[in-house]
Amino acid sequence: MCVKLLIVDDQISLHRYLDKVMDWEEMGFTQVQHAYDGEEAARMVEAFSPDIMMMDIQMPVLNGIEALKLVRQSFYMPRTIILSAYDQFEYARDALRLQVSNYLLKPVDAEQLKEVLGELIQESVSSIRKSICEELNRIVYSGSMEPESLPVIQKGLQFLAVDRFAIMAFVDDSPLEIDYAGWVQEHADKNINCIAGYRSKQEMVVLVGGRDELTEARLRACSQSMLAEAASASPPRKLSIGISAIAQDAALLPQLIEDSAQVVRSPESGSKLKEKVWRIKPYVDSSYREDLSLQSVAERFDIDKYQLSRVFKQEFGVNYWAYVIKVRIEKAAELLVGTNWKNGQIAELTGFLDESHFSRAFKKYYGVTPKEYRSSTIPSNG
């Protein structure tokens, strides 16, 4: 998680005390900032957008209640804990009217505060998951993403510390109501986060996310484990699972949902996709001079570019574009040794944009420039 906390109190000693006794990182806080009066707090809420705020009541310039009223005018209200040395009903009453999450008395009890903050973090997580699920629902039914949905999903994924995600779709003949998101979580790597699940008319859609731990291999392993469990049930369940490509741009979610749904609705399409990809590889080997962009080759072979990227990696263990570069560079190396053509000619004949692009790619691949490669592999006449 990436949770932001704002601590507002005019007593510097309180800030130091909390930073000393609370392990913010362990609790899930990735950013902790401090303000020392109500006016400063209102400005920082707008600039920092904290998920949770701790606010003292008695402060100079603006007291806590006045600051909260000002914050509410900005239409963004973080979950807030009021801290006060004054056990007076009117303060609690005003705080409740402003929808404050909790009201704690000073001196601050570290264990109590830790418990309250933990509860607020879980509330935030539940709220974020719910909002993403609602947007997922809209995408599933409309087949597209509304402009206002994208920032909601982006903010949610950022909060959950997700920068890579994919869609898993399920078709199951089981009459039971199954929590597929929970089921995926049981079988997935512990670092894979099952963010939200939604049941459409035809299948169950689960959004899974993570960081570098989210890989196609791990998603396939999770899928195989679930299929094995379904097959061993009594009676055996007929289960189909479709997995999309892994993406990092939330705007691609409609496409990922459609990709996974196509695979799960038409299991035979998996073999057809593989057949096309096995035809694409020799095409790349022989057509290295042509336009081999993912979009161009996908259109030529009538395959979705995201499916092409995913299945190529699955079948050959290398990213599609990395393979294209490999073929072009190795062919260029042959020409460097076997001809006396200039770099510009070789670059053109092997599909590179220009000589500069060719030279950079060549050095990155072989560790030497084309000129150095040529001189080291062609014996001198002397």
DODREN-421691 format. One line per 3 residues: number of its first residue (from 1); their letters; for each residue x, y, z of C-alpha. Coordinates in steps of 0.02 Angstrom, whole numbers. Layout:
<pts>
NUM> A> X/Y/Z ~ ...
</pts>
This chain:
<pts>
1> MCV> 0/0/0 ~ 48/181/-24 ~ -41/274/116
4> KLL> -10/458/151 ~ -26/532/326 ~ -34/714/382
7> IVD> -2/755/567 ~ -67/925/622 ~ -19/992/794
10> DQI> 64/1151/858 ~ 169/1052/983 ~ 333/1002/901
13> SLH> 360/879/1043 ~ 208/778/987 ~ 274/762/810
16> RYL> 442/702/875 ~ 359/581/996 ~ 251/502/861
19> DKV> 395/486/738 ~ 493/399/875 ~ 364/274/939
22> MDW> 269/236/779 ~ 342/129/640 ~ 255/218/497
25> EEM> 326/109/359 ~ 277/-53/446 ~ 100/12/465
28> GFT> 88/49/279 ~ 123/236/274 ~ 239/281/132
31> QVQ> 232/469/158 ~ 211/563/322 ~ 205/753/324
34> HAY> 182/879/465 ~ 86/1041/488 ~ 90/1155/641
37> DGE> -71/1256/630 ~ -244/1242/554 ~ -214/1358/408
40> EAA> -57/1266/355 ~ -152/1102/371 ~ -289/1162/253
43> RMV> -159/1210/122 ~ -66/1045/139 ~ -225/942/122
46> EAF> -252/1021/-48 ~ -71/999/-103 ~ -29/833/-20
49> SPD> -199/743/-26 ~ -168/635/128 ~ -270/477/149
52> IMM> -274/499/338 ~ -252/655/445 ~ -223/677/632
55> MDI> -283/849/689 ~ -260/939/854 ~ -406/1047/917
58> QMP> -317/1192/1003 ~ -196/1274/880 ~ -148/1451/829
61> VLN> -216/1540/673 ~ -356/1414/647 ~ -409/1283/774
64> GIE> -442/1105/719 ~ -630/1125/695 ~ -608/1284/592
67> ALK> -474/1200/487 ~ -587/1050/454 ~ -727/1164/396
70> LVR> -605/1247/276 ~ -544/1078/214 ~ -721/1020/178
73> QSF> -744/1165/58 ~ -611/1089/-55 ~ -722/935/-81
76> YMP> -583/820/-20 ~ -592/757/158 ~ -464/631/219
79> RTI> -510/510/356 ~ -474/612/512 ~ -430/579/693
82> ILS> -456/725/811 ~ -329/742/953 ~ -377/847/1102
85> AYD> -324/875/1281 ~ -499/938/1316 ~ -628/808/1360
88> QFE> -774/921/1319 ~ -933/870/1234 ~ -945/1019/1115
91> YAR> -780/975/1032 ~ -833/795/1005 ~ -1003/853/942
94> DAL> -927/974/816 ~ -803/842/759 ~ -942/715/729
97> RLQ> -1038/841/626 ~ -885/856/515 ~ -884/666/494
100> VSN> -722/642/590 ~ -675/457/600 ~ -613/457/780
103> YLL> -585/569/931 ~ -437/533/1046 ~ -383/621/1205
106> KPV> -208/679/1243 ~ -86/623/1302 ~ -83/508/1153
109> DAE> -80/322/1191 ~ 32/249/1056 ~ -49/76/1058
112> QLK> -224/149/1047 ~ -173/264/907 ~ -90/121/812
115> EVL> -252/20/826 ~ -359/165/765 ~ -242/202/620
118> GEL> -243/19/571 ~ -433/21/566 ~ -433/177/457
121> IQE> -308/100/337 ~ -420/-52/318 ~ -570/61/290
124> SVS> -470/151/155 ~ -422/-14/72 ~ -603/-74/73
127> SIR> -662/91/1 ~ -531/88/-136 ~ -572/-91/-183
130> KSI> -757/-49/-189 ~ -728/100/-303 ~ -618/-2/-421
133> CEE> -749/-141/-422 ~ -884/-17/-469 ~ -779/49/-613
136> LNR> -740/-130/-667 ~ -927/-163/-669 ~ -954/-16/-786
139> IVY> -814/-70/-902 ~ -877/-250/-911 ~ -1051/-195/-961
142> SGS> -1007/-52/-1077 ~ -850/-124/-1154 ~ -763/44/-1134
145> MEP> -700/161/-999 ~ -781/328/-961 ~ -658/474/-945
148> ESL> -702/501/-762 ~ -668/317/-722 ~ -484/321/-768
151> PVI> -422/436/-627 ~ -524/335/-500 ~ -440/173/-553
154> QKG> -268/253/-567 ~ -279/326/-392 ~ -341/160/-322
157> LQF> -201/60/-402 ~ -73/185/-339 ~ -144/173/-161
160> LAV> -133/-18/-170 ~ 48/-6/-233 ~ 2/-90/-398
163> DRF> 97/-43/-555 ~ 66/-204/-655 ~ -102/-288/-676
166> AIM> -198/-415/-778 ~ -372/-488/-795 ~ -421/-667/-759
169> AFV> -592/-723/-825 ~ -683/-880/-769 ~ -823/-987/-840
172> DDS> -877/-1121/-717 ~ -1018/-1249/-721 ~ -1024/-1251/-530
175> PLE> -1195/-1202/-461 ~ -1110/-1130/-306 ~ -1084/-945/-276
178> IDY> -894/-935/-274 ~ -788/-788/-221 ~ -668/-799/-368
181> AGW> -560/-655/-308 ~ -536/-744/-142 ~ -507/-909/-231
184> VQE> -373/-832/-342 ~ -291/-758/-187 ~ -280/-931/-109
187> HAD> -187/-1001/-258 ~ -84/-849/-309 ~ 88/-795/-255
190> KNI> 76/-700/-91 ~ 136/-540/-177 ~ -5/-544/-305
193> NCI> -151/-436/-252 ~ -327/-486/-304 ~ -398/-312/-313
196> AGY> -578/-337/-366 ~ -695/-463/-441 ~ -856/-440/-538
199> RSK> -980/-566/-608 ~ -1047/-525/-781 ~ -1183/-622/-869
202> QEM> -1061/-745/-944 ~ -907/-751/-834 ~ -823/-692/-677
205> VVL> -691/-559/-701 ~ -549/-536/-575 ~ -424/-394/-579
208> VGG> -255/-449/-510 ~ -108/-334/-480 ~ 64/-318/-407
211> RDE> 237/-256/-446 ~ 380/-356/-523 ~ 310/-513/-439
214> LTE> 162/-511/-558 ~ 222/-615/-706 ~ 137/-719/-839
217> ARL> 222/-875/-770 ~ 149/-847/-597 ~ -24/-812/-666
220> RAC> -16/-973/-768 ~ 40/-1069/-613 ~ -107/-997/-516
223> SQS> -224/-1045/-658 ~ -158/-1223/-666 ~ -179/-1244/-479
226> MLA> -360/-1186/-488 ~ -397/-1298/-637 ~ -323/-1447/-544
229> EAA> -431/-1411/-392 ~ -587/-1398/-500 ~ -546/-1563/-588
232> SAS> -522/-1654/-423 ~ -687/-1594/-351 ~ -828/-1719/-327
235> PPR> -910/-1711/-449 ~ -774/-1631/-558 ~ -809/-1452/-610
238> KLS> -791/-1393/-788 ~ -687/-1236/-769 ~ -610/-1124/-902
241> IGI> -489/-982/-864 ~ -435/-841/-979 ~ -285/-733/-936
244> SAI> -250/-565/-1018 ~ -81/-488/-1051 ~ 1/-392/-909
247> AQD> -16/-204/-926 ~ 38/-46/-836 ~ -85/78/-913
250> AAL> -258/76/-834 ~ -333/141/-996 ~ -302/-34/-1068
253> LPQ> -422/-119/-947 ~ -567/-133/-1072 ~ -451/-221/-1194
256> LIE> -381/-336/-1060 ~ -557/-384/-1006 ~ -606/-422/-1186
259> DSA> -447/-523/-1217 ~ -472/-633/-1064 ~ -657/-655/-1106
262> QVV> -619/-709/-1285 ~ -500/-844/-1224 ~ -616/-911/-1090
265> RSP> -771/-911/-1203 ~ -679/-1000/-1344 ~ -552/-1121/-1269
268> ESG> -503/-1179/-1443 ~ -445/-1003/-1483 ~ -292/-1035/-1375
271> SKL> -224/-1164/-1498 ~ -267/-1051/-1646 ~ -171/-909/-1567
274> KEK> -20/-1020/-1542 ~ -29/-1077/-1724 ~ -26/-896/-1783
277> VWR> 118/-852/-1668 ~ 219/-1000/-1731 ~ 192/-931/-1908
280> IKP> 244/-757/-1853 ~ 416/-811/-1791 ~ 481/-872/-1961
283> YVD> 402/-719/-2041 ~ 508/-608/-1928 ~ 662/-714/-1968
286> SSY> 644/-685/-2154 ~ 563/-512/-2160 ~ 678/-415/-2046
289> RED> 685/-271/-2171 ~ 495/-245/-2165 ~ 388/-150/-2041
292> LSL> 383/-271/-1895 ~ 295/-160/-1769 ~ 178/-254/-1655
295> QSV> 26/-168/-1732 ~ 80/-203/-1911 ~ 116/-388/-1885
298> AER> -41/-411/-1781 ~ -146/-340/-1923 ~ -56/-446/-2052
301> FDI> -93/-608/-1957 ~ -265/-553/-1896 ~ -222/-564/-1712
304> DKY> -244/-440/-1570 ~ -77/-356/-1533 ~ -91/-387/-1345
307> QLS> -127/-571/-1376 ~ 20/-578/-1496 ~ 135/-503/-1365
310> RVF> 75/-619/-1228 ~ 73/-782/-1326 ~ 241/-747/-1411
313> KQE> 322/-728/-1240 ~ 236/-886/-1177 ~ 290/-991/-1327
316> FGV> 468/-929/-1353 ~ 518/-857/-1185 ~ 565/-687/-1255
319> NYW> 470/-525/-1283 ~ 414/-501/-1463 ~ 508/-338/-1493
322> AYV> 665/-404/-1409 ~ 661/-549/-1532 ~ 641/-430/-1680
325> IKV> 794/-332/-1624 ~ 892/-494/-1600 ~ 855/-552/-1778
328> RIE> 899/-383/-1853 ~ 1059/-362/-1755 ~ 1122/-538/-1792
331> KAA> 1084/-516/-1977 ~ 1176/-349/-1973 ~ 1326/-435/-1892
334> ELL> 1329/-560/-2036 ~ 1330/-417/-2161 ~ 1469/-326/-2069
337> VGT> 1580/-479/-2084 ~ 1525/-539/-2256 ~ 1519/-375/-2352
340> NWK> 1607/-208/-2361 ~ 1442/-112/-2356 ~ 1434/46/-2252
343> NGQ> 1337/54/-2090 ~ 1200/158/-2169 ~ 1168/26/-2302
346> IAE> 1165/-114/-2175 ~ 1049/-16/-2062 ~ 926/8/-2206
349> LTG> 935/-174/-2260 ~ 902/-239/-2084 ~ 754/-129/-2042
352> FLD> 831/3/-1929 ~ 770/182/-1935 ~ 941/254/-1975
355> ESH> 1126/227/-1949 ~ 1125/309/-1777 ~ 985/197/-1714
358> FSR> 1073/45/-1786 ~ 1239/88/-1702 ~ 1160/114/-1531
361> AFK> 1061/-48/-1540 ~ 1214/-144/-1603 ~ 1326/-83/-1463
364> KYY> 1192/-122/-1333 ~ 1177/-300/-1400 ~ 1361/-344/-1431
367> GVT> 1449/-220/-1317 ~ 1551/-149/-1461 ~ 1516/-31/-1605
370> PKE> 1485/-99/-1782 ~ 1657/-35/-1834 ~ 1742/-121/-1686
373> YRS> 1646/-282/-1721 ~ 1696/-281/-1904 ~ 1881/-248/-1867
376> STI> 1887/-384/-1734 ~ 1811/-520/-1843 ~ 1892/-487/-2011
379> PSN> 2076/-540/-2018 ~ 2196/-407/-2080 ~ 2291/-435/-2243
382> G> 2454/-398/-2156
</pts>
